[in-house]
Amino acid sequence: MELRKREEPLPGRALFVILLLCVSGGRAETARYSVPEEAARGSLVGNIVKDLGLTAEELSTRQVRLVPEGEKQYFQLDQHTGDLFVREQMDREELCGQSERCLVRFDVLLEGPLQSFRAEVSLTDINDHAPVFLNKEIILKISETTKPKARFLLESAQDPDVGNNSVHHYNISSNGYFHIYTRQRSDGRRHAELVLDRELDREKQAEVVFSITAVDGGFPPRSGTAVIRVVVLDANDNIPVFTQSLYKVRVLENSSEDTLVAVVSAKDLDSGMNGEIAYSIVQNSEDNRETFKINSETGQIRLKKPLDYEEIKTYEIDVQATDGGGLSANCKVEVGVQDVNDNAPEVTITSLTSSLSEAAPLNTVVALFSVRDRDSGDNGRTSCELLGEQPFSILPLVGEAYALVTLEALDREKVSGYNVTVRASDAGTPALSTSKTLVVRLSDVNDNAPTFSQAIYNMVLRENKPAGTILGRLNATDADAGENALVSYMLVLTPLGVSAARSFLSVEAESGIVRALHPVDYEEVHAFEVTVRAADGGSPALSAEALLRVLVQDENDNAPVVLHPPPDGSAAAGELVPRWAQAGYLVAKVVAVDADAGQNAWLSYELAKATEPGLFRVGLHSGEVRTARAVTERDAPRHRLVVLVRDRGQPPRSSTATLTITLVDGFSEAFLQLSQAHAGSPQQEEGDHDLLTTYLIASLCCISSLLLVVIAAFSGTTLCKGRLCPALPNSSARSSADSDLTADARDMAGRGDLWPGYHYEMYLTNDSGQSDFKFLRPVLPSPQSPPGCAEAGKGNMLECSPQRAGQKRPEQGTAALPSL
């Protein structure tokens, strides 16, 4: 214990400051000071920060505040110097009554980190009250036969002050019969007894009047005065005698009004009026006068009001018995108040964290509170507990102080807040308890990343849709709250496909709506994928990713494109049909493609226009142009067909192909050259009809001449079969003619070369009259003749022999010609 004396800021007063340091872990836990009552506002009490062992740096960085035990704050703290001052004047008598010790308690709370210290200020009494007699005139009746040295108990003066400032002694004025004697009780109070110095004589003086003065021990002393009137009675030989000089009783503090406390009894040997006894209580204190009453005839002492052990634990009652002659005797009744568990514990919250972070570590202080029970013994011994399962625990501190700390990890997403109920119970029988609910709200920490509702989003974008078209919406949620739960969407930049994806799509950051930036062509892009990210608004931000697949839906925005015959008409007159062609003879095949997909690319062919509609037909799905019936001599030699190619889109799109077909009787070289030389445009077909007839007659003559040559060649071949050519096959004599139409061949109308990408091969075989002229596949032309082939004539015809070529010729499309 360290006793330090501080200078009194008030003039003429000394202020003693007593600081009791209870060392625990190197810090003061309770600071005790002393200050006189009714000290003026602003009076210095002490420097509490220094007394607690704190530094000036800690004072500047940590907030210090005072938490009073009651409702009223009597002190204030200078945050800069740490000095403790009086804020409100305090009346010790008002706060503590007649209690010798008067303490004003408060807690000193330091934040960052949170600490609590206990402080007590003892109010020292000042002599601000003078003694007062309840009765300004005290009447005593004393028999004249009373012997000297007899003592008479007087009414005590009341002084609210305590200690030396209370009543110290009594004085009486000069009277010739009595002197005063001051006696101290066991409770420290002083009372006066009047002592008879010499015998009274009623015949000489019936009354003796003098004054009594009660003087306290203050400085300067204060006093109070009353008048004592002594009435001298006639002789009464016997005084009342009590059966006990001291009565000790115990009464429960919860006893109701009018409860019997004790019964006193006295006897008087006199008879008649002198033997009749009346009981009364000598009012030596205000508390006794307000608490007890006595039956003057029976001596029963009863309660005028309930007792309170927490206020007064013991009462001393002076009872006087007076007979009819005026003689009296006194006894003392000591009433001990027995404590009853009638006070529930009081829970006072000194500090509470308004918002607790969900990331708070274990043993984080959430609140500070104190528990007080006004009862004593087991009735005043308290314990605390938490109701229900809570992630908190109670940590005892110094004295009656407790701390509520975290016991487990917290998660705001599971529980956003807690109603923590603290129950304080005493050890009385039956036990009393008090519950206090503390509301603890958890503040959010960004510990949850957004979550997409789908790992993969599939969206469809129709081809050619305008910019701004909505494809769909992304949806992600975040279990956090506030800014930590605000989700924004964006496209993720990845090494591959970023430019294409970002040029096609955009994502609204707040709503997650996916829009097209510009129209997309299905023929260029069928589908694409992009990674999308959802990020929250926390710091640092957390994010999640999902895959967005966009399928481009085809629209019928492309018309069929005709590959054969070429759209420029360069091969429009290149189809030759022999006059002997039967029904179903393959004339040509229209080849077309559509850049669209699915149903939009399914093509159908139909004959839109024909010179003679009944002669030719077109395959609906194959595009093959065939004779619908056998060709007759009456049919016109030249025909023009318009084939319509149509897709199945909605609405459908179409293209046309034009074929010019010539009916011929044979394929002689001379005929081909003639046809090429005199072929004209479609506009000249009707004008050149007569000229063509003349050419046909000349061609027939040439063919007849060639027939003789063929017969001669056939005969020679027959003779050679068994002798010179054993290796030739016996099936038929074949002559082949390969024609590179790319280089030299011309169409019948004389319009120019065939399409450069096609090379047709023809074969003349036996029984060719029953064969078809077919174009099965194009063959790329070769600038050089294949091995084993030799030129057969001036028309760039090649004759190839399997023996010379050294390999078997693959099967190719053949065109059957009539035997020449």
Phi, psi and omega in degrees: 000137180241126181254119180235137181254126181252156179287134179282120179289340180275140180296132174078009180236145177252132182246116179256129182247122181247119181246116178259116181259115174263102189282123176217107183070023175084022179218152179285137181250334179221127178248131183239133180229168177224136180214142180290149178294157180058027174296142184293156176300139180088002179291137181285129176261316181167171175262097188288333181291316178294320182294336178272000177083021179267161179255167179295328179294319178295323180296323182283334183260342182243137180279132180241132177217158183256135178242107183288157178284326179258201182275339187254139179261117183261351184229158175223154186243132174280114185292342183268319184256341183083009179283141179258126183239160175281128180263321180228142176294144184239131176259113183299322181293327179286324183279319189238356179064229182270006181294133182296321183255127181233115183241137173248116186255148173203163179254141175257116186251123178248137182247150176074065358280170184282125177221152180229134177233151180260139178225144178228136176240118179272125178272114177275138184286141172244155185279078182252008177227140176264149176299145182224132172271135180295323179248122181288343177228122180253122182255126176241136175250116184233131180290149180289346179272001181295134184280150175304159184072005174292143183249141181229123181285131181254159176294132182280147174280147182259129177225114181297339179292166182233168177068220181293338181280352176276186182299126183257318179201168179241146175231148174235154178285164182294132182220345177087351183238328190232156164228163186256145177231127181262126181241143180259134179276174179292335180273006177094348180280155180246140176230163186254141173237133180268125184250128179282126181269325180212163187293148177270154178223107184297328183291332179274316183211110183284332180225143174240121183241132177204168182256152176239136181237128175260126184241130177272175184262015181286176178226112359286155182291151175244155184215160175225148188232146173220166181254132176253124177247114180261119178262121181276121181264163177289170190298131175219110194286334187238140176256156177298148179232125178281149178293332178222140176278338179223124176251128177243123179225159176234135183231135177293140184292340180267014178296142184278173179297146179072015175290136179289126181262308182199164175233119178261153182217135177224153180235149179229125183286346178289167179241166179071214181298327180289344180261354179277126186252136173240134183260144177209158178259126176284116185282088179263359176204153178293325180296317179296320182296324183274346188256324188239156173218156183227142175278118186297337183265317186265339182080012179282127177259125182234164180277136173267342178204161178296151179270160177223110182299327183289341178266305180226128183266334183218139175241142172243118184249127176263118182250134180244134176249123184237130178273180183293338179274359178096359178282147183219158175222161185231150171219167181242135175245117179259114183255114176264127180274124180268127184292138175236143181287076183249008179236120176284152178301147178251125180257122180242122179275117180266334179201140180216128177287122184292322181218125183253129180292138180292345178266013182298135179288171179295150179066023173287132181286122179263319183207155172240136179210161179233153181235132181224135176235124185284348178286176181238169179062217178297330180294337181256358179275123188246160173216155183237149176208160176259138179271134179079174179274117182226149177279037181227165176215162180257128180248116179293140177246212182282133174064237183262014182267145179224159176233138174264117185238160178284141181250331183226169175291143183256152178218107183294331182291336177270312179225119184279343181190166182228141168257096185271119181257118178259126178246124177253129182233147174262178183260017180287174179232113354287155182287141175252149182217158177225138180246142179226130182257127177251127180267116181247115178260137180264131175270145188282145171237140184285082181242011178231127177278154176300154180233123177285147177289339178222146175283328181229127176254127177250121180231153183243131177240118180285140183301140175071013176292145185290165177298141182095357179296133181275124178270328183167194183224136172272147182222121176223143180239155180229128184286349179286186183229163176064221181299330181290345181256358178283118185257132174238147186247150179200163174273141181270131177280111177246158184300325185249135172079009183292312184298315181297313182295315181292335178280340181268323192235161168216148180238126176291127188298322186271316186268339183078013179286132180261126181235155174274137180276330178200165180300147180244138180263118181300326182292341177263319181228121178272322183195159175203160181237150177211147178267130178249150183233140174244120181241143178270179183264015180285175178224108001285154183285144174252151185216164175220157183234152176218162181259131178248117178254127181244120176259126179274122182268126186291142173242152182280078182247009179232128175280154177302146178247124182276123177269322178217129359288155183302144182292342180279356175081013183291338179238027185291338183248023186266013182258122181247133180233125178291154182293337182270006183300134179270177177296136181091005180292130181284116181268308182198174177226125177275123181249124180219153177228159178230127182291346178286183182230163176066221182296333178292344181253002177282123186252146173229148184242142176208152182277112183273324184207140180210148176297317176231098189302330186275354186273327185236156174221158182239134176294131186299319184250337183270334184077010179282131177263117182233161175286134179279338177212175178289143179285137180242170180290339183280344182290144180298147183288336182235137181226145178238121182246138173245113182260128179265122177255123187227138175267180184251021177288173178236110356283157183289152174241153186214162174219165180236151175233137182251127178241134172249121186245133179245129176270122181233163178264340179195180184235043181292156182294320180297320181296319180297318180292320177298317182296323180289324183290323187252004180290140181238184179286166179301336180285343181261001187301315183288326182289330184263012184299317181292321180295324180294324178298320178296319179294326180293321179297316179296324180293322179298324179293318179295321180295322179296322178293320179294333181296322178296318180297320181295320180297318179296318179296322179297319180296316178298322179295323181293320179293327184279345189301315185270346186249293189276334186234063180292338184278349182286148178289151185274353187293307182194158173273129185241136169239135184243148177227116176258129182237122175271092184291345180294322186273311192238335189290143178237152180280168187295331183272356180071033184270352180131190183289156168291170181301128189300341185277004186235141178228118186253144178241138181234149178227140173253123183229168173296150180059036181287349178294340180261009184257167177254158174262111188237143171246102185268320183205147175280147177234128180296136181289151179246133181293340180241156179289143178293155179301141178086008181240147180227155181292138180258343180187191182283345182273026180058034177273136180248136175249121185245136178247137178302324181292323181283324180288333179078010180204160181279131179290134178290157179294132182227168176293141182240151173239116183276130179244151177293151180297136181264000000 
